[in-house]
């Protein structure tokens, strides 16, 4: 079955760097675009970034442009999110999600359980 | 960027009620509109994609409609397990923005 498992979250000091990972299994990872979505405590969902199935294209939301980098390693079935210069407002649960190219509109049909990032000194 | 606005932000309803949630896009997005359900402490779950297509495994009491800028999610007969927060999302263009959410609570 399809599984997405995020890791790498935790308590981090402001200004530091963090890399999140999302390990995929149960499907052909190299055929799917992958997204990161975050949710601050008590708030709604914020779409952050997407990477195409082959890594050839990446798009970012305005709030994360410049400090966040999405990447993938199809040989390891793993998606990554690098975050530089962490800020308090980056505190959130970070979800990876699969974009399904076989359903009209490429909906996010599978999600990981999320990893919590807390930015605090 | 496309802004997504949901209404209402919250609602109270009883088991068996018909519930309707609306989502409006700031520009035309054709039918590139998805609906998700999220329960506390859990990841979102896809309910409806392409405005009106029911995701596999989702009960038929959920339905979606609309195109262009105005969309609707309807729950025909609210069940206890449907109390949750619902989000719309446009996948017409990046950033693939979400609405602010609609919390469905027990009356």
Interface residues (C-beta under 8 A of the other chain):
Chain A: X35 X37 X44 X45 X46 X47 X50 X59 X60 X61 X62 X95 X97 X99 X100 X103 X104 X105 X106 X107 X108 X109 X111 X112 X113 X114
Chain B: X1 X31 X32 X33 X34 X36 X38 X43 X44 X45 X46 X49 X50 X53 X55 X87 X89 X91 X92 X94 X95 X96 X97 X98 X99 X100 X101
